[in-house]
Amino acid sequence: MSRPRPMILPIALVVLLLGLAIGPQVGTAQEKIELRVWDQFTDPAESETVDQIYQSFTDANPNVEITREAMSTDQMRETVNTALASGTGPDVIFYDTGPGFAGVLAEAGLILPLDEMAAEHGWTERLIPSAIQGATIDGKLYGLPLQVDLIGLYYNKTLFEEEGLQPPETVEQLLTLCSEVQEKGYIPMALSNNPGWQAGHQFSMASTSMVGPDAMRQLLFDHQGSWNTPEMVTAIQTFFVDLQEAGCFNPDANALGYDDGNSLFFTGEALMTPTGSWLVGDILENMPDHEVGFVPFPALPGGKGSYWVSGLGSAYYISAESQHPTEAGMFLDHLFSPETAKTWVGEANFVLPMEVDTAGLGLSPLSRSVLDVLQSAAEGQVELGYNIDVLAPTAFNDVMTNGFQAMLAGDKTAEQQAADLQAAWEEGIQE
């Protein structure tokens, strides 16, 4: 039986038909795609790690070129809304979570919901539920949080031991310690509050120690309770008045920027500083000859105890105006891959909201201590408080920023601040 002769097509037509059938493939020779990425990794050591991670993505996807711009937290907050609204912003942005930050962008339609991408790439299975919840706005997932933050009190363990000092467990001990440290010629605690967001972290610690995590949870999530109570007034008074009057802080905290405040601690001029686990990498880089301890904020008189405060750090979002959302989604998937996660933890000392194989990473004792606290919390052995500013509406954050600056300047009382916080909370909840 004879077979039909095969049809012979011209080579050019075959190539054309194959091209139509297959379509463009990521990683093949094709037109370059530029992804513009804005992030907040301005520290040289962190920036080097970020460049390495971004480069590993472009190595695997040679048709994609990443144009990266790093800026400070303050610059990002001042720039991002206008840039995204005008269409001049990036494709991918690393920005604060919470209703007062990413929530504003989502409400304005400036960032993309990621639910379909999350289902495609399996992000909801990869990240812990609280991280997904923290980046979900009005029932839609908008971002992938990179870090779980732990906020407490760092102390220079080396100098503490040399001077015969002990880290405080109560505010009474802290007040006594401040006097002893001043007599030895040190600043007890480095406190920076320029431009003012820093005080929200200190208020989170003091208020949680006063009323406890359960009451904070009911207030923040169930809207039960009030910021204008005698207990909250005591928390505000203790940190922003009593500690300052006892000489615990450096002079004029409102004039000191965050980096400058950290430098007081790095150089040993200040023996303590109240901030978050995001500073671990900088501490390891700037204090190689000093051992640093990290403890929860001391218990307040009449309060519920001493608690760590935790919250989500910034997350990666995709601009609603991006011309390359598919490639941007692939980029996010790369950032949260198991292999990249080891680089974030091992080289940048970040704590990620996902399971990471830390075997062989050679983590420092300080890094390991943070991971141990969060692991204990995940196992229900440690109860954590909440970082307020990533959960609060914009009006409330504005009152924290301006009000605590006014208090440190001596222009406002704790009673006035508590009343203003409650009024701003009610306004934000209604909106």
C-alpha positions in Angstrom: 0.0 0.0 0.0 1.5 3.3 -1.0 1.9 6.0 1.5 0.9 9.7 0.8 3.8 11.9 0.0 4.6 14.3 2.9 3.8 17.9 2.2 7.0 20.0 1.9 6.6 23.6 3.1 9.1 26.3 2.5 11.5 26.8 5.5 10.4 30.4 6.1 6.7 29.3 6.4 7.7 26.5 8.8 9.5 28.9 11.0 6.6 31.3 10.9 4.0 28.6 11.8 6.2 27.3 14.7 6.6 30.8 16.0 2.8 31.3 16.0 2.2 28.0 17.6 4.8 28.2 20.4 4.7 32.0 21.1 7.3 33.9 23.0 9.0 32.0 25.8 10.6 33.4 28.9 14.3 33.0 28.8 14.6 32.8 25.0 16.1 35.3 22.8 13.5 38.0 22.6 13.0 41.6 23.3 14.3 42.7 26.7 11.7 43.5 29.4 12.6 46.1 32.0 11.2 45.6 35.5 11.6 48.7 37.7 11.9 47.8 41.3 11.8 50.1 44.3 13.0 48.8 47.7 14.3 50.1 51.0 17.6 48.2 51.3 19.9 51.2 51.6 22.4 49.5 54.0 25.5 48.5 51.9 25.6 45.0 53.2 21.9 44.4 52.7 22.1 46.1 49.3 24.8 43.7 48.2 22.7 40.7 49.2 19.7 42.1 47.4 21.7 42.8 44.2 22.8 39.1 44.4 19.2 37.9 44.7 17.9 40.1 41.9 20.8 39.1 39.7 20.1 35.4 40.2 16.6 36.1 38.8 17.9 37.8 35.7 20.5 35.1 35.2 17.6 32.6 35.0 15.5 34.9 32.9 17.9 36.7 30.5 15.1 38.5 28.7 14.3 40.5 31.9 16.4 43.4 33.0 15.9 44.8 36.6 16.3 48.5 37.2 16.6 48.8 41.0 16.2 52.0 43.1 16.8 51.9 46.8 15.5 54.6 49.1 14.9 55.2 52.8 11.6 54.4 54.5 10.8 58.1 54.8 11.6 58.7 51.1 9.4 55.8 50.1 6.5 57.0 52.1 6.8 60.5 50.7 7.1 59.3 47.1 5.2 56.2 46.4 1.6 57.4 46.3 2.3 60.2 43.8 4.6 58.1 41.6 2.2 55.2 41.3 -0.8 57.5 40.7 1.0 59.4 38.0 2.2 56.2 36.2 5.9 57.1 36.8 6.4 54.6 39.6 8.0 51.1 39.5 6.6 47.7 38.5 7.4 46.2 41.9 7.5 48.0 45.2 8.8 47.0 48.6 6.5 48.9 51.0 4.9 48.9 54.4 2.0 46.6 55.1 -1.1 47.8 57.0 -4.2 49.9 56.3 -2.3 53.2 56.7 0.3 52.3 54.1 -0.4 49.6 51.5 -4.1 49.8 52.4 -4.1 53.4 51.0 -2.6 52.2 47.7 -5.0 49.3 47.4 -8.0 51.5 48.1 -6.8 53.9 45.3 -6.4 51.0 42.9 -2.6 51.5 42.6 -1.5 48.0 43.4 -2.7 44.6 41.9 -4.5 41.9 43.8 -2.3 38.8 43.8 -4.9 36.1 44.5 -4.6 34.5 41.0 -0.8 34.6 41.0 -0.8 33.2 44.6 -2.9 30.2 43.4 -0.7 29.7 40.4 2.6 29.8 42.3 1.4 28.3 45.6 2.2 31.4 47.8 -0.6 30.8 50.3 0.9 27.4 51.1 4.5 28.7 51.2 3.9 31.7 53.6 2.5 31.4 57.1 -1.2 32.2 57.5 -0.6 35.4 59.6 1.6 36.8 56.8 -1.0 36.2 54.2 -3.6 37.7 56.6 -1.4 40.8 57.2 -1.1 41.5 53.5 -4.8 40.9 52.8 -7.0 44.0 52.3 -10.8 43.8 51.9 -10.5 40.1 51.3 -7.9 40.3 48.6 -4.2 39.4 48.9 -2.0 42.4 47.7 1.5 41.7 48.8 4.1 39.2 50.0 5.6 40.2 53.3 9.4 39.5 53.5 10.0 39.8 57.2 8.5 39.0 60.5 9.6 41.8 62.9 10.3 41.4 66.6 10.5 44.6 68.6 12.3 44.9 71.9 15.3 46.4 73.7 18.8 45.8 72.5 21.6 46.1 75.0 25.4 46.1 74.7 26.1 42.8 76.6 29.8 43.3 76.5 29.7 46.8 78.1 27.0 45.7 80.5 29.3 42.9 81.8 32.3 45.2 81.9 30.4 47.7 84.0 28.7 45.2 86.2 25.2 45.9 84.9 22.1 43.7 84.4 19.4 44.2 81.7 16.2 45.5 83.3 13.1 43.3 83.7 10.9 46.0 85.2 10.6 49.8 84.5 11.6 50.4 88.1 14.9 48.6 87.4 15.2 50.5 84.1 14.9 53.9 85.9 17.6 52.9 88.4 19.8 51.6 85.6 19.5 54.9 83.7 20.9 56.7 86.7 23.8 54.2 87.1 24.6 54.3 83.4 24.7 58.1 83.4 27.2 58.1 86.3 29.5 55.8 84.2 29.5 58.4 81.4 27.2 56.6 78.9 23.8 57.5 77.3 21.4 54.9 78.8 19.2 54.5 75.8 19.5 55.8 72.2 16.2 57.2 71.2 15.6 58.8 67.8 12.2 60.2 66.8 12.8 62.1 63.6 10.6 62.1 61.6 8.4 60.5 64.2 7.3 57.0 63.2 9.8 55.5 65.6 7.7 56.4 68.7 4.9 54.2 67.4 7.1 51.2 68.1 7.9 52.4 71.6 4.2 53.0 72.3 3.5 49.4 71.0 5.9 48.0 73.6 4.8 50.2 76.5 1.0 49.7 75.9 1.4 45.9 75.4 3.3 45.6 78.7 0.6 47.6 80.4 -2.6 45.9 79.2 -1.3 42.6 77.8 -1.6 41.0 74.3 -5.2 39.9 74.8 -6.5 43.4 75.4 -4.4 44.7 72.5 -5.8 42.0 70.2 -9.4 42.9 71.2 -8.7 46.6 70.7 -6.9 46.3 67.4 -9.0 43.5 65.7 -12.4 43.4 67.5 -12.6 47.2 68.2 -13.4 46.4 71.9 -11.9 48.7 74.4 -10.4 52.2 74.2 -7.1 54.0 73.9 -8.3 56.6 76.3 -8.1 54.6 79.6 -6.1 55.1 82.8 -3.9 52.2 81.8 -3.0 53.6 78.4 -2.3 57.0 80.0 0.1 55.3 82.4 1.8 53.5 79.5 2.2 56.8 77.6 3.3 58.7 80.7 5.9 56.1 81.7 7.8 56.0 78.4 7.5 59.5 77.0 7.6 61.4 80.3 9.0 59.4 83.2 11.9 57.8 81.3 12.8 61.1 79.6 12.8 63.0 83.0 15.0 60.3 84.5 17.6 61.0 81.8 17.2 57.6 80.0 17.3 59.2 76.5 19.8 61.2 74.6 19.0 64.9 74.4 16.5 66.1 71.8 15.3 62.8 70.5 13.0 64.6 68.0 16.0 66.0 66.2 17.8 62.7 65.9 17.3 60.6 62.8 17.0 56.8 63.0 20.4 56.1 61.5 22.0 58.6 63.8 20.3 57.0 66.8 21.6 53.6 65.8 25.1 55.0 65.5 25.0 56.0 69.2 24.4 52.4 70.0 26.9 51.0 67.5 29.7 53.2 68.8 29.0 52.3 72.5 28.0 55.8 73.4 24.5 54.5 74.3 24.2 51.1 76.0 20.6 50.3 74.9 18.3 51.1 72.0 14.6 50.1 71.6 13.9 49.0 68.0 13.3 45.9 65.9 14.9 42.7 64.6 15.5 44.4 61.2 18.5 45.9 62.9 20.3 42.6 63.5 22.3 42.7 60.3 23.5 46.3 61.0 24.5 45.3 64.5 26.5 42.4 63.4 28.3 44.5 60.8 29.0 47.5 63.0 29.7 45.9 66.3 31.9 42.9 65.5 33.8 43.2 68.9 30.7 43.5 71.0 28.1 40.9 72.0 24.6 42.3 71.9 21.6 41.0 73.8 17.9 41.4 72.9 15.1 41.4 75.5 11.4 42.4 75.6 10.5 45.8 77.0 10.5 45.8 80.8 7.2 45.3 82.7 5.4 48.5 83.8 4.1 49.0 87.3 0.6 47.7 87.6 0.9 46.1 84.1 0.4 42.6 82.8 4.1 41.7 82.3 7.0 42.0 79.8 6.1 41.1 76.2 7.8 41.1 72.9 6.0 43.0 70.2 5.8 41.5 66.7 4.5 42.5 63.3 5.0 42.2 59.6 7.7 44.2 57.9 7.4 45.6 54.4 6.0 43.4 51.6 6.5 43.2 47.8 3.6 44.6 45.7 3.0 44.9 42.0 1.9 48.2 40.5 -1.5 48.2 38.8 0.1 50.2 36.0 2.9 47.6 35.3 3.1 46.6 31.7 4.7 43.3 32.8 2.6 41.8 35.6 3.5 38.2 34.6 7.2 38.8 34.8 6.7 40.7 38.0 4.9 37.7 39.5 7.7 35.4 38.4 10.1 37.8 40.2 8.1 37.7 43.4 8.0 33.9 43.2 11.8 33.9 42.9 12.2 36.1 46.0 10.2 33.6 48.1 11.7 30.4 46.7 13.2 28.0 49.2 16.7 28.6 47.9 16.4 32.4 47.9 15.0 32.2 51.4 18.2 30.7 52.6 20.1 33.7 51.2 17.7 36.2 52.9 18.3 34.5 56.3 21.9 33.5 56.0 23.3 36.6 54.5 20.8 39.4 55.3 19.9 38.0 58.7 16.2 38.5 57.9 13.4 36.5 59.6 11.0 35.3 56.9 7.4 34.3 57.3 8.0 30.9 55.8 9.8 27.7 56.7 13.5 28.0 56.0 16.2 25.3 56.2 18.8 27.0 58.4 21.1 24.0 58.6 24.7 25.1 57.7 23.9 28.8 57.6 26.1 29.6 60.5 23.7 32.1 62.2 25.0 34.4 64.9 23.8 34.0 68.5 21.8 37.2 68.1 20.1 36.0 64.9 19.4 32.6 66.4 17.8 34.3 69.5 15.3 36.1 67.3 14.4 32.9 65.5 14.1 31.0 68.7 11.6 33.6 70.1 9.5 33.4 67.0 9.6 29.7 66.9 8.5 29.5 70.5 5.6 31.9 69.6 4.6 29.6 66.7 4.5 26.7 69.1 2.4 28.6 71.6 5.1 28.9 74.2 5.5 32.7 74.0 2.7 35.3 73.6 3.5 38.2 71.4 2.1 41.7 71.3 1.4 43.7 68.2 3.2 46.5 66.3 0.5 49.0 66.2 1.4 51.2 63.2 1.0 48.5 60.6 -2.5 47.7 61.9 -3.8 51.2 62.5 -5.5 53.7 60.1 -3.7 56.7 58.8 -5.3 59.2 61.1 -4.2 57.2 64.1 -0.6 56.9 62.9 -0.6 60.7 62.3 -1.6 61.3 65.9 1.1 58.9 67.1 3.7 60.7 65.0 2.8 64.2 65.9 1.5 63.6 69.4 4.5 61.7 70.7 6.9 64.3 69.2 4.9 67.0 71.1 5.1 65.0 74.3 8.9 64.6 74.0 9.1 68.3 73.5 7.0 68.9 76.6 4.1 70.4 74.7 1.5 67.7 75.4 0.3 65.6 78.3 -0.3 61.9 78.3 -4.0 62.5 79.0 -4.3 64.7 75.9 -2.5 62.1 73.7 -4.7 59.3 74.9 -7.8 61.3 74.1 -6.5 62.2 70.7 -5.5 58.6 69.9 -9.1 57.4 70.7 -10.7 60.1 68.6 -8.4 59.3 65.6 -9.2 55.6 66.1 -12.9 56.2 66.0 -12.5 58.4 62.9 -10.4 55.7 61.1 -12.7 52.9 62.0 -15.7 54.8 60.6 -13.8 55.4 57.3 
